[in-house]
Amino acid sequence: MARNLTLLTDLYELTMMQGYFKCKDANETVIFDMFYRNNPDGNGFAVCAGLEQVVDMIANLHFSDEDIEYLRSLNIFDEDFLEYLHEFKFTGSVYAIEEGRVMFEREPVVKVIAPIMQAQLIETALLNIINHQSLIATKAYRIVHAARPDGVMEFGLRRAQGPDAGIYGARAAMIAGCVATSNVLCGQMFDVPVAGTHAHSWIMSFKDELTAFRTYAEMYPDACILLVDTYDTLKSGIPNAIKVFNEMKQKGIKSKKYGIRMDSGDLAYLSKKAKKMLDEAGFTDAVISASNDLDEDLIMSLKLQGATINSWGVGTNLITSKNQPSFGGVYKLSAIFDKETGKWIPKIKKSENTEKITNPGNKSIKRIYDKETGKLIADLICLEHEVYDENDDLSLFDPIETWKKTKLPGGSYIIEDLLKPVFIDGKCVFEKIPVMKLRERFINELDNLWDESKRLINPHKIYVDLSKELWETKNKLLEEN
């Protein structure tokens, strides 16, 4: 059953709605853009995630009798406005960057075209959902990239800031390349692989470590990953694990996946010792898995130290995006429709802070690829009515440092319209895609980026340029008082 998130909003959205209802044309059509200003963690891009939940939220937008009764109890809303809310639903249009795509600073991630009251109401929930999932997906990408070619398992549920953060954070992590999650409810809801071994308490509940290992191996012979650091990793844990693996071998049990997991200690040193011991025992293909407050920096460090870990379980630092716990997406008015002229009136937010000046008007995004290599060259934000022909030369310039220019010869590039329709005049046209398909989309998306843009430290910047007409429109508005 769809959740009614209509009141998942800030109070001022509702007070503004009453103001629009009382003092303006409640059906005045506007455009809002959701965008962000800086890539998380200094990454070269962000990963778009959360759109499916935004669609569910908008599709189920309505005020129940209980909602209206609660609003009445606040004693700040008039009866005519509350009566209006009884019939409230979303009738506008939404365009968005698809989940599993890369996105860049200051370009519209979601564009909402709707009566102003409707567009205003969905702001808070939209930002809450996209900001969270895109943040976690981007963090997960960094960790997965650092661990490549090894697999990363998302283990963060118990450290997430609440159930929803755990469930949808795991969803976002899977989109960004994790191979499995420990979160069983996420696995059920989104049909993604789940994985896990056992805790130290399993070992401690038996008379000794060897008995605990034997019992686990008997129950789960096809996925026998033994936690070896409950007592002494090198003197007890690994030797006992090897005994169990030998016993399984003697019984003719061929495990699909077997090995060890370490959750403490010097992982570089211990993994190298573990590899040597396992190899000498004939178990050269054993998994050596590690957890323990890992992130992309520690994983890269361990690899530089020659750690022999080939499977990574990452929890706290992934599910909380510990180094940067917020995404910073914003939602700004960019145009108002003039019924008399039938044209959009562009709107701009000015600021002494250059990065907070918005891009006005009804916009689209053209993603530009090199035709020969398929690599992404730039994103071009332009006005919706602008038309480009791939056979014509295309001039791009930096909207701030305008002397920086690039000219692409006609026939040398490919253009993709990045914003896809989600709702059209209130009708949902969004097609839900399984999470594992979104994961495939993201992996394919990475192939379109230059390696320099994928590095985790000081990545090459993909430029987001403005069309000449949009740039001129913006500067004209800035010059007006």
N, C-alpha and C positions, 0 to 999 in steps of 0.2 A: 504493500500500500504506500502511495506517495506521501511524503511528509509535507505538512502545511507549514512553510517557513515564512509566511506573510508577515508575521510580527518579528521576524529576525531582522530587525531594522533599528536604526537610531531614532529616538523620539523626534528629532528635528525634521526627519523626512516626513513624518505625519503632520507636524505643525505647518510645514511648508505646503503640504498637500491641501490642508484646510485653507491656507492663504490663497493658493491658486484657485481653489473652488469658490472662494468668496470674492476675490478681487481681480481675477483674470479669467481668460477663457480656459476652462479646465481641459478642453480638447486641443489647445494650442500644440502643434507638433514641433518637436525639438529633436536635436541629435546630441547624445552624450557619447564620449569616447572613454573607454577604460584603457589606460596605458601605465607604464612604469618608467622611472627615470634612470635607474642604475641596475646593472646586472648583479645578481647576488654573488658574494665571495670573490668579486673581481673576475668572474667568468667571462668568456667571450660572447655568451648568449644566455638566454633563459629557455627553459623547456615548458611549453604550454600544457597545462593539465587542469582538470576540474570542470571543463565545459559541460560534460554530461550532467553533472549535479546542478549546474546553473540552469540548464534546460529543464530539468525536473522541477526546480524551484519556480521558474517562470510559468511553466505549464500548469502548475497547481496553485497559482496565485489567486487567493480569494480570502475574504473575511468571513469567518464563521460567526454564528450567533454569539458564541463564547468570546471571540475576539472583540466583537463590537461592544459587548457588555463590559468587557474589561476597559476598553477605551472610554466608554461612558463613565466608568468609575473614577477616571482621572480628573474629571470636571474641567477639562480644557477644550473639549470638542463639542460643537453645536449639533443639535439633533438633525438638521437638514444635511449636514456633512456625514453624520453617522448613517443616515438613511441611504445616502448615495453609495456608501461603502458596501451595502448589501448586494449590489449588482456589479461590484468592481471585478474586472478581469483584464488581462493583458491583451491588447488588440494591435500592438505595434510590430515592428520588424527588428530583427537582430542579425548582425553579421559578425563573424568571429574567426580568428585563427584556429585551425583544427588542433585537437589534442595530439601530442606526440610530434608537433612541429617546433622548430626553433623560432625564437622571436627576439626582437632587439629593442633597445631603449627608445622610448618616446614615440613608438608607432602604435596605432590602435590595435589592441588585442581583441576588444569587443566594441562594436559600434551599435548603439541602440537608437532606433528611430521610432518615436512613440509620442502619444499625448504626454505633456509634461508631468502630470501627476503619476502616470505609470512609470515613466523613465526615472523619475525621482525615487519612487518607492523601492525599486529593485537594486538601488546603488549599494547599500550596505551588505546585503547577502551576496551579491555578485562579487564584490571585492573580497569578502571573507573567504569565499570558496576558491576563487582563482588565485588570490594571493597565497593562500596556504598550500594548495596542491602544486602550484608552479614553483614555489620555494623549495618544497621537499623534492620534487622531481629534479630540479637543477642541482641540488645537493647530492642526490643519488647518482646523477650523471657523473659528477666529479669523483665520487667514490668508485663507481664502476670503471671509469676511465683509468683511475690510478691502479686498479687491481687487474686490468686486462693482461693476459687473456683469461685469467681466473674468474670464476663466478662469485658473485656477491649475493648473500642472503640477507633480507631485511629482518632484523630481530628486535624492533624497537617498541613493541606494543606496551610493555610495562613501564616504559619511560615517557610515553607520549603524554601530551597535556589533555588527557581525556579520551573517551572511547572514539568519538568522531575523528579526532586527530590521529589516533592509531589506525583506524580503518582506512580513512581516505589518504593518510600519509603513506600507508603501505601500498595503496592503489597507485599513487603517484610514483613511488619508488619502482614499482613493477613496470610502469610505462617507460621509465628512464633507464631500464636495462637490468634490474635485479633479476636473478634467476628463480627466486622463490621468496616467500615470506613465512614467518612463523605464525602469523595471524590467521587463525582458522576461520574466523567470521569473514575476513576479507577474502579468503580462498573460496568460501561458499558464495558470497555475494557477487564476486567478479570472475569466478572460474579461473583462478590463477594457481600455480603450484604452491603447495605448502611444504615446509621442511622443518625438521628439528631432531634433536637427539634425546638426551636426558640431562637431568640436573645433578649437582653434587649430592643432593638429598637422596637420589636413587642409590648411589654408591654407599652413602652413609647408613642407609636403612638395612643393609645386608651385613652379615657377620664379617665379611672381608671384601676387598675390592675385586678379587678374582671371581668370587661367586656372583657378585653384581654384574660383572662383564659377561660371564657365561650365561646367566639368566637372560640378559638383554639380547645376546646373540641368538639364543634359542627362539626368542619371541620375534625378532626382526632380522632374520638372516640376510634379507635382500638389501637392507639399508643399515648396516652395522657400523655406526660411527661411535666410538667409545671415548668418553670424557676422561682424560688421563691425569688431570692435575689436582684431584681431590686430596691426595696425601703427598706423594713425591713423584713428579713427572718422570724423571729418568731412572730412579731406582725401583719404582713400583708400577706406576701407571703404564708406561710403554712396555716394559717386560710382561706385565699381565695381559695387555692387549695382544701382544705377539703370541703368547700362549693360547689365547682364545682363537686367534686367526689360524694357528697351526692345527688346533683341534677341529675347527671347521673344515680345514683342508683335508685332514685325515678322514673325515666323515663324508667327503665328496661334496660338501656344500660350496657352491660357487655363488658368492654374493655379487649382486649387481653393483653395489657400492659399499665399500668398507674402508675403515681408516680410523683416525684419531682426531679429537678436538682438544685444543688447549685454550684456557680462559684466563690465564695468569702467568706471571713470570716474564723473563726476557724472551720474547717470542722469536727473535732472530736466532739467538743461541740455541734455544730449546728445539726449534724446528730443524736446524741443521743436525743436531744430535739425533733427533727422532728419525730423520731421513736416513741417516747412516745406519741406525739400528734396524729399521724396517727393511732397508735394502739388503743388509747382511743376512736377514732372516728370510729373504726371498720375496718380500712383499713390496716390490718396486712400484706397483701401481696403487698403493694405498693412498687414500686421501689424507692430507694433513690440513686440518681446518683450524682456524683461529678466530677468536673473538676478543673482547676486553677493551672497550672504549676506543675502538678503531675509528679513523677517519681517513680522508685522502692523503693527508700529510704523513701520518704514521705508516700507512700502507706503502707509500712511495719510499719512505725511509727504510722500512723493513726489507723491501725489495733491493734497495741499494746495498744493504748489509748482507745480501745473499740468502735471506730467509727462504726456506723451501716450502713455504705455505702455498697451497694451490686452491684453497677455498676459504672465503672470508665471511664471517657473520658480523654484521654491523648494526648496532642498535641505537643507543642514545644520541650520538652525534649526527646520525642520519635523520631520525624521526623528528628531532627538534631543530635541525639545521643549527647546531649549537653556536657556530662562529658568527652566523648572521640569522637571527631568529625572526626576521620580518622581511617581507618582499617589497613593500612600498608602492604597490599599485594604487592609482588614483582614478577618479571618474569625473570628467569635466564637460561642461556644456560647450558645444562647438558651433551650433547653428540653430536658428529659429526659422520656421517656415512662414513666409509672408503670403497670406491667402490672396491679398489684392494683386500682387505681382506674379504669384505662382513660383517665386524664387526663394532660395535659401539665403538668409541673412547671416553671414559668418560672424561668430563671436570669439573673442580672445580674452584670456586672462593675462593681465600684465603683471610684472613683478620686477623688483630690482635684482632678483636672482634669475639669471638668464635661463637656467634649466627649468624654472617654473613657469616660463612663458609658454602658453599652449599653442597648438597649431589649429587654426580656425577652419570652419567650413565642413561640407559634406565630402569626406575623403575616402579614398581607396588606397590599397597598397599593391604595388607591382614588385614582385620578386624577380630580380634579374639574374640569369644564369649564363655562364660562358657556354656557347653552343658546342664547342669542341670537347671540353672536359666535363661539362655538366656541373661545374663548381659554381657556388653562389658568389656573385660579384657585389651586389648591393640590394637593399630594399629602397624603393622609391615611393614616397608618399605623395599622392597627387589628388587633385579634385576629381570627384566622381565622374564628371562629364568628359574628362580628358581621355583622348584616344591615342594609342601608340601603335605604330606599325613596325614589326620586327625587321622589315626590309629597309627602314630608314635609319640613318645615323642617329644615335642617342647620346645626348650630352648630359652628364651628371656633374654636380658641383656640391661642395660642402656648404650647407646652409649658414654656417657660422664663419668659416674661413673660406669665403667665396672664391678666392683665387685658386683654390685647389679644385682642378677640373679634370674630368676624364671623358673622352669621346669614344664611344663604341661604334664601330662601322656597322652599317646595315647588314644583316645576315649573319653576324657573329655572336648574336645573343638570343636568348629565349625569355619571354615574359610570362609569368604566372600571376593571376589574380589571387592574392593571399587570403582575403576576407571572404568566407563562404557563408551563404544564407543559412540561418538557424530557425528563425521565425519570419514569416511573410504575412503581414496584416493579421497577426494573431494566430495564424496556423503554423504549427510546428512542422518544419521540413527537415529536421535534424535526424540523421540515421545513426543509431547507437552502434558502436563498434566494440567488439570484445577487447578487454584490456591487453591480452596477449597479441592481438592484431595491432593495437596502438603501439605496443613495444616494438613490433616489427617495423612499423612506420617510422618510429624514432631512429632505430638502427639504420634504416635506409636513408633517413634524413641526414645522419652524420656523414654518410658517404658524399653528400653534396657540399660539405664544408672542407676548406683547406685544412691540412694538419696544423698549420700555424694558428688557426682560429680555435682549435680544439684543445690546445695546451692549457694547463691549469694555472700556470704562472705567466703573467704578462702576455696574454693571448693577442694575436693580431685582431684589430678591430674591423668588424664588418660595418660598412657605412650605411647609415639611414639618411638618404637625401630627400630634399623637397623638390617638387617640380618647379619650374620657373614661375608658372602662374600662381601656385600656392605660396611660394616665397614672396612674390610681389604682393599678394593679398595680405599676407601676414605683416609685411613691413608697412603697408598702407594703414592698417589698423593700428599699428604701434605708433605711427606718426600722428594719428588723430588724438585730440584731447579727450 
